[in-house]
Amino acid sequence: MPLTLQNVTHIYQPGSPFQSVALSDINLTIDDGELLALIGHTGSGKSTLAQHLNGLMQPTSGAVLLDGEDINSKDTDKRRLRFQVGLVFQYPEYQLFEETVEKDIAFGPKNMGLSAGEVKDRVLAAMDMVGLSYEEIGQKSPFELSGGQMRRVALAGVLAMQPRILVLDEPTAGLDPRARKFLLEDIQRLHREGTTVVMISHSMDDVAQLATRIAVMEKGQLAMTGTPEEIFSQYDRLTGMGLDVPQASVLSHRLRGKGLAIDNCYQLSCLADELEKLLKGGAPHAS
Amino acid sequence: MLRDITLGQYYPVDSFVHQLDPRTKILLTLGYIIAVFMASNLLAYVPIVLFLVLAIRVSRIPAKMMLRSIRPLRVLLIFTFVLNLFFGAGDEVVFRLGFIVIKYEGLMNALHFSLRLIFLVMGTSLMTLTTPPVVLTDGLEKLASPLRVIKFPAHEMAMMMTIALRFIPTLVEEADKIMKAQTARGADFTSGNIKQRTQAMIPLLVPLFISAFRRAGDLAMAMEARCYHGGEGRTRLHVLKYGVKDALAALVVLGLLAAVFLVGKLL
């Protein structure tokens, strides 16, 4: 069930002197099973866009369609929609509030009106998905945990609703490298198991590693969409927007600048292969 | 969801009134309040109205903003007016319909008290509309500092007010974010009976309190790191200074007081 944005425009405080256009005429379809990375400069409208996906914000004009139905129409049950499109905010550990990890993760499923048994099953499954042990920390206070663990509890709190589409707003921001690696693995696993994922990220290396498609936002507009190959080959355009490119792209770009015949690579493994080929075949110098 | 709350109603334009020293504005507002209370009959409100119109014109605050400041007063105004109108003492009846009797004194009192309320609020709003809250607290601190001889903690009070004001928008933003995050998990803040609604606030309030405490701790640490040790010997970046404009404004308010006094005496 694809999620489609049709000519979505969002204007903050329209008509006042503080009016600002956050999103301008966005057309984007999020297909089933893809892992779409949303990249763009700070203030480019990524987070605003994310909040349109589950109806937390309504477009000033345009529509957001889930399975062809307008999610902002009066007939749509907004809460049910939010159980289908799970949104994990930036720094989600700041929304933890319950006495125990178990209770906190159960908040979403309980709001769905599930039976106690089902809620428990969901909590166990969600904790399993993010690699937390129920026996170890299920009865602990979420505030005793480390930052990385808290982040995963918060993620589990959304996963426990078993959304079909998962929207993540900078899931790895502020995590140490180890916690970051774990979390990215969790996201990749979820995606492989069939969840559609939309991920906002500033880390191009994370994006290069995970994304099946990339959408680039600039000043509230959708600047480009495409596969990682397509997007990261636009080295100059991305850097012109003030965006990073993956380390592998930078290196391959520089090597090509030196005249080496290297394909555009955005993943380290690809770059390694290219270099190996080059070394084995002798370096054909273009100049 | 909470975005529409505006706090501190400072209206950022540049004008004569904006440029006045905050202490001048506080003292003159006091003078103005005295003038409003001195007005013993409706005619005495004429100089007050003239002064208000002049002050508002000079301050370049749109009339719409000024009127908005009395909006929260609606209920109180209606109460004041109606109660005085129907329950005033006196014997000169101006209107009678069955048991409803309106007397001349009642009518006058109703007008008198309603106008007094309106003028009080408009005058004080003019001060808050033309002075940023932090500058206002600066002025208060300076005005209250002579009270230090009787151990009144003027600096600490002002610092607390400044910090509180500084963090209100931050906390509103934070509350908005947490509310959205819990809504995304199916929380419902808008329906149900009082008990359900109160319970629904827990997922909002607990994280909000935790973050407020965290911020307070961070701020204390940051102040400590910059050697903050209270008001003792602390100098200011912007030193408050009275100028010609302050004297001019003071003269106008003195004129107002005199006018109200004279009108009261003569009539």
Contacts between the chains, C-beta under 8 A, distances in Angstrom:
chain1	res1	chain2	res2	distance
A	13	B	3	7.9
A	51	B	180	6.9
A	54	B	184	6.1
A	56	B	180	5.2
A	56	B	183	6.3
A	56	B	184	6.4
A	79	B	186	5.3
A	79	B	188	6.9
A	82	B	183	7.1
A	82	B	184	5.6
A	82	B	185	7.6
A	82	B	186	5.9
A	83	B	186	6.2
A	86	B	184	7.2
A	87	B	181	7.9
A	87	B	184	4.3
A	88	B	184	8.0
A	89	B	177	6.7
A	89	B	180	7.0
A	89	B	181	4.6
A	89	B	184	7.2
A	92	B	181	6.5
A	94	B	174	8.0
A	94	B	177	8.0
A	94	B	178	7.0
A	94	B	207	5.7
A	94	B	210	7.7
A	94	B	211	6.0
A	95	B	178	5.4
A	95	B	181	4.2
A	95	B	182	6.3
A	95	B	203	7.6
A	95	B	207	5.3
A	96	B	207	6.7
A	97	B	202	6.6
A	97	B	203	4.9
A	97	B	206	3.7
A	97	B	207	5.2
A	107	B	182	7.8
A	107	B	185	5.6
A	107	B	186	7.8
A	107	B	187	7.5
A	107	B	203	6.8
A	108	B	185	4.2
A	108	B	186	5.6
A	111	B	185	6.5
A	111	B	186	3.1
A	111	B	187	6.3
A	111	B	188	7.4
A	112	B	186	6.2
A	143	B	210	7.4
A	157	B	185	6.2
A	158	B	184	7.2
A	158	B	185	6.6
A	161	B	185	7.0
A	161	B	186	7.0
